[in-house]
Amino acid sequence: MSGCLLAASPAKADLRLCNMTSSRVGIALGYRDAQGWVTEGWWNLTARGCETLLKGQLAGRFYYVYAIDYDRGGEWSGRSFMCTREREFTIRGTEDCLARGFDRSGFFEVDTGEQKSWTIQLTETNRPGGQP
């Protein structure tokens, strides 16, 4: 999938996301933990801001991100559908989102290559979900 510029970070072991755009963005994250699939949101990032989404060494290889541009519209999305909602959330499971009262959003996959630390960068030109 054409997508984010991804770079392993030699700093602390964390999953970080940097908003390299001139807009404010909202971030939702999907991943697998010991109990199964979970989605969390929203992290609100200022233009050119970074945020640690998960602290500590990464336990999995694949993470999933859905982001929306608050200022200009549009999104960064993909084909991995998971549950979200408008307000702050932590949702267990990815099945039956609508029936459970949640929204269903397409997340893009981030392959960390089993690194212990990773930084995802959102840019103006890498919106897999389409331009605003």
Buried (B, 14 or more C-beta within 10 A) or exposed (E): EEBBEBEEBEEEBBBBBBBBBEBBBBBBBBBBEEEEBBBBBBBBBEEEBBBEBBEEEBEEEBBBBBBBBEEEEBBBBBEBBBBBBEEEBEBEBBEEBEEEEBBBBBBBBBEBEEBBBBBBBBBEEBBBBEEE
